[in-house]
Amino acid sequence: MKFTRNNVTNQRIERITTQHAIVGIDIAKEKHVAQVTNFRGIVLTRRHLTFANTLEGFERLMRFIREVQEKYGLASVMVGLEPTGHYWFNLAHWLREQGIEVVLVNPVVTHRNKENRDNTPSKNDAKDALTIADAVSRGFYTEFTPQAAQLEELKTLMSDREFWVKSAISLGNRIVRWIDMYFPEFQHVFKDWTAERSLASLRAFPLPYDVQGLRADEVIERWREQGMRRPGGVTGKAKAVQLIQAAKRSIGRTEGVEQARRDLQRLLAAYDQITSQLQEMKQEVEALLEEMPMAKQLQSIPGVGPITIAALLGFAGDLGHYAHGRQLLRRAGLNLAERTSGKYKGQIKLSKRGDSALRKYLFWAMLTLVRENPDFKRWHEHNLNKGMKKMASLFKLIGKFARIVIGMIQRGETYRSEIGVGQAA
């Protein structure tokens, strides 16, 4: 399972023959710009083509490409796109349906190489299109391979989930702000405002004066009215007493409280809706994973939950296309980058040139693995005993996890705890 980055780049360059027309396209929301070169980077068109992001525009691009092919006798076409936002999706899929090979050029590559031809920092769409074509001819591109339908559904679902998770966090921060302003002592009674008893209290008596004149049994009864299953008992009575005492000595704001009450009601209603949506998404994720053999292999790893597996398959794609764990790390931007020149040796850092969501879930997965998976827990302790810092050990184990996952998928195996027993990470 050897993987050499130089060999891959050479293979990409070798794919481009003297019979290729290289089309670079600068992507925008409404109008794209295309330039065509040959395999040596010689421009084959008198001027660039600007075409609309519509079917008519796509057909115009195809006629433009065919005219260049016929004029110069070129049998093959490779189209390079800069994946800007989501504006490139429709064009890329349409071109593939027409039998055109499509590759992607990282926007960073375009930015770094924009001065190659004219030695000026000027930037425009036509120049960017030509820079993209040059990058493709030198092998600085990645394959565009649409995923299977299930993986595309999983990716869409996980992307939506990321949006709603961020919305829930933002909404939660807004609720905490409300509590700090109008009932700051509330969090001395309930450390976690998302707990069932805490939410019941916020709905029943959010403001201090709502609870000041009540007895403990009345507070418990109000909790029961909010749908709590076990509002009473020793714990419930103690919390009720604490809440009443906290309300009596509250320093919360007392002006504009009726509008504040309605504000909290709206915030809690929105929170309930988002929580319900996230629960529905989790169920949909689990249903999709049940249909995927690859997911069942990953489920055999103790400590790896369904959301982590869904993130791996959704953001990384088909793991069977990876030859080595280092490719998965590169996809997540977890590969190492260094800066050295002569006697100067800079600090080695993570490149972070990859999918940030995938990078986040791999890190969170490792935090769980070193707690719950006996193998990773042992490897982590071994690294710490050698004097390695905790964070360095975690990222080293992420690399080991990536190698294990890709190896499992390639060999069609499930996780065996004896893998790596007695060996350091």
N, C-alpha and C positions, 0 to 999 in steps of 0.2 A: 504494500500500500504506500508506495513512494509518491511524493508530490513535490515537484520542483516548479516554482513560479516562472523561471526563465523558459523552461520547456513549454509551458502553456502559452506564454506570449509568442514564442517562435511558431507554435502550431497555428495560432491565430493569424500571424503574418503569412505563413505558407498557404493558408486557405485562399488568400487573395491572389489571383492569377492575372496574367496579361490580358485576359478576356473579361475582366471585371470592370464595371462602371461603379464607382463609389459615390453614393449620394449622401451628402450631409444635409440634415434638416434642422434648422433652428425653430424650436417649438414656441408658440404663443397661444393665447386664448382664442383669438379670432382668425389670425392669419399666420401661416407658417412661411418660412423662406428656405429654398433648396438651392444647393450648388452641386455640380457633378465634376468629379475628377477621375483620372485613370489610376492604375495601381501605383504609379510613381508620384502622384500628387499634381499632375498637370491638369489645369482647369480645361474642361471640354466645352464649356458654354460661354457665349459672349457676355451674358449677364445672368444674374440670379433669377429664380422664379419665385414670385409671391403668390400663394394660393390660399383660399379660404378653408376654414375648418368645417367643410361640408362635403357631401358626396360629390357635388360638382367640382369642388376644389381638389378632392382626391383623384378624380378622373382626369382632371387637367394635369396633375402631377404625373400620372401614369403615361399620358400622351407625351409629356416633356421627356420622361425617361426613355420611352421607346424611340423617340426621334434621335436622341443622343446615341442609343445603341445602334440604330440603323446607320447613322452617319459614320460612326467609327468602327462598325463591325464588332461590337462587343456582345458576347453571348450571355454574360451573367451580370447580376445586379446585387449589390449589397447596400442597404440603406442604414445609415447611422442616425440615431435620434438622441437628443439630450433630454432625459426624462424629467421635464419641468412640471412639477405639480402633477395633476391628473390629465392635463390637456393632450398628452401624447397617446393615451390608451386607445382611443378610437382609431386613430391613424395607424398605429402599429398593428392592431388586429386586422384592419381592413387590408393592409399591405400583405400580411401573411396569407389572408384568404385569396389574394391574387397570385400567390406563389412567390412572393418577393422575400428574400432573406433580410431580417431586421435584427440589428444589434443596437446596444445602448452604450452611450459615452457619458461617463461621469461629468457633471457640470464643473467639478474641480479641474478636470483635465482641460476642458475648454478654457477656463479662466487662466490656467497656468501657461497655456500655449498660444494665447491670442496674439502675442507679439512675434511669433516665429517668422511670419512672412514679410511683415513691413517694419518690424522693430519699433512699433509705436504702441502706446497703451490704448489707442482709440478702440471703440467698441461699437458695432452695429450688427444688425441681423444677418446681412450678407456675409460679413467677415466671420461671424460665429458659425454659420453654416459651412464655410470653407474650412474653418478650424476643426470642426467635427469630422469632415471628410478626411482631413489630414490625419487625425487621431485614429480613425478606422484603418487607414492604409498602413499605419505603423503598429497595428495590433493592440491599441489602447481601448479596447471595448469589452463588453460582456455580452453573453448570449441573451437573447430575449426568447424565453420558452414559456408560453402560456401553461399554467398548471392545469391539472385535472379538475373537473367540475367540483368535486368534493373539497379539494384544497382551496379553490377560489372562493367557495362558500365559507370555508373556515376563515380565510383571510379577511373577507368582508365582515364576517361576524366579529372577529377579534378587533378589527379596526373600529367598528361601531362601539364595541365594548370599551375600548380605550377612551373614546369620546365621552361616554356616559360615566365612566369612572372619574375622569377629570371634572365632569360637571358635578358629580356627587361630592368630590373633595371641595370644590369651590362653594357649593351650597352648604356643606358642613362648616366651612370656615365662616360663612355668613351667619349661621345659626349660633356659633360660638361667640361671634362678635355681639350678637343680640343679647345673649346671656350675660356677657361681661358688662354691657351697658345697663340692663334693666334688673338683673338678679344675679350679681357676681358671686354671691354666697352659694348659689345653686350647685356649682362644681365642687364645693367643699363637701356637699352631701353625696353627690353622684359624680364619681371620677370619670365615668364614661357616659356622655350624654346620649349615646346611641343605644344604651341598654333599655330593656323593655320598661322597667319601672321609671327610668328617667324620661323616656318619651311620653309615658302616660301622665307624668307630672307636668311636663311642658304643655300638654294638650288640656289638662284639667285646670291647672292654676299656674300659668306662666309668670304672673306678676306676684311680688311678695304680698301685697295686700289681699290677694285672692285666697291665701292660706293662713293669714295671721289669726283670724278669728275661729279657725276650725279646731276640732279635737282630733286625736290620732285615729280613732275609729271612723270619723267622717272622711279623713284623707284616704284611708284604706278603701272605703266604700266608693269614693270617686275613682280610685284606681281600678276597682272592679268594673265600674261603668265604662271605663276605657278599654275593656276587653282583656285585662290581665288575668291569667289563669290562676295564679297563687299570689294575690296581693297582700295577704295577711301574714300570720305567723310571727315568730319572734323577730325575724329580720325585717319584715314589713312594718311592724309596730315601731321598731327602733328607728327605721328610716323616716317614718312619718313624724316622729318626735323631733328628729334632727332637722327635718325640713321646716317644721313650724318654728323652731327656735332660730333657724337661719333667717327665715322671713322676718321675724320680729326685730332683728338687728341689721337688716339689709340697708346698704347705702346706694341702692340702685336708683336710677332716674325716676322722677315722679311726674314729669311733665310729658304731655303727648302720649300717654300710656295706652289710650284706646286704639289709636292708629298703630302703635307698636304691637298691640295684641293681634290685630288683623295681619300685620306684617309677618309675625311668627306663624300664624295659621297658614298663610300662603307658603312660607318656607317649608313648614312641616309637610304640607300636602305635596309640594314638589319633591321633597325628599322621599316620601312614601312611593311616589310614582317612579322615581329613578331606581329605588331599591327593588321595586317589583320588576322593572324592566331588566335589571341586572340578573335577577333570579331566573327570569325567563330565558335570558341569553345563556346562562350557565346550563340550563336544561337542554337548550338547543345544541350547545357545544358537546355535551355528553352524548346526545343522540347521534351527532355526526361522527364522533370518535368511535362509537360502537360499530360503525360501518367500515372502518379503516383498519386493515390488518397491521399497518405500520404503527398505528396508535396503540394497538394491543401489545406490541413488542415494547413500546416505551412505558406502558403501564406496569410492566414487570419490574421496573426500577423502584425500590422502596424510597418513598419521600418525594416522588414526582407526581403531582396531581394533574387533574384534567385540564385546568387552565394553563399550566406550564406546557403540557403536551400540545394543546391547541395553539399556543403562541409559537412553539417550535415549528410546527407544521404550517401554520398560517403565514408567519413572517419569513421563515427560511425556505418554504416550499418543499418539494419532494426531496427528502433526505437521501433517497437512492441515487440522486444525481451528483452527490458529493463523493469525491475520491478519498478525502482525508479530513480529519477533524479540523485541521488548520483552515480549510476552506470555509467551514461553518463559522470559525472565529473571525475570519476576514469579513464574512457577510455581516457579522454583528459589530464590526469595528473593534474587536478585541485583540487584533493582532498587534504586535509590538512595533514601534517606530523609534528610530534613533537618529541623531544628528551628529555626525563626526566629520572632521576635516583636519588633515595633518595631525598635529599634536593635540588638537582640541577634541575632546570626547564629551558630547552632551549627555543629558539624562535620557534614559530609555523610558518611553511612555506608551500608553495605549493610543492607537491611531484615531479611534472613534470615527473612522470613515466607514460607516455602515448603518444598518437599521438600528436606530436607538431603542425601539420597542423590543426587538429581539435581544439586544444587549441588556436591557433592564430585566427581562424575564429570566435570562440565563443567570444573572447575579442573584435575583431573588430565589431561584431554584437552588443555587448553591448554598444560600443561607439555611434553607430547609434541609438540604442533604447532609450538611455537617452536623445537624441536630438529630436527624431521624435515621439516616442510612449508616449502618455500622461501618461499612468500608470507608466511606468518605469521612466519617467522624474519626476513624483511626488514622487515615492519611493526613487529615488536618492537624491532629495532635502530634503526629510525627514531624510535620513541617514546623510547628511552633516549638517543639523541643529542640530542633536544630537551630533555633534562633531566628527563624523567618517571621516577619511581621504578619499579623492576622490578615490584613488586606491582600498582601502579596500571596499568602497561602490560598486565599479564596480564589484569586484570579488564576493561580497555577492549577487549582483543582477544576476550574471551569474548562481549562484546556484539556484536562484528563477526561472530564465528562463529555466534551465534544468528541474526543477520540473514541470513547466507549460507545456513544450513541451511533456514530457513523459506522463503526465496526459491527455493531449489532445489526443494523439495517442491511449492510452489505452481505453479511453471512446468514441473514434470516434467523437470528438467534434471539432468545430472551435473555434478560440479565441473570447472571450467575454470581452469587456473592463471593465465590472463590476467585473471581477475576482480580488479579493484582494482589492476592493475599500475600503478606510478607514483603511486599515491595513498597517503596516510597513513591509518592506522586511525582 
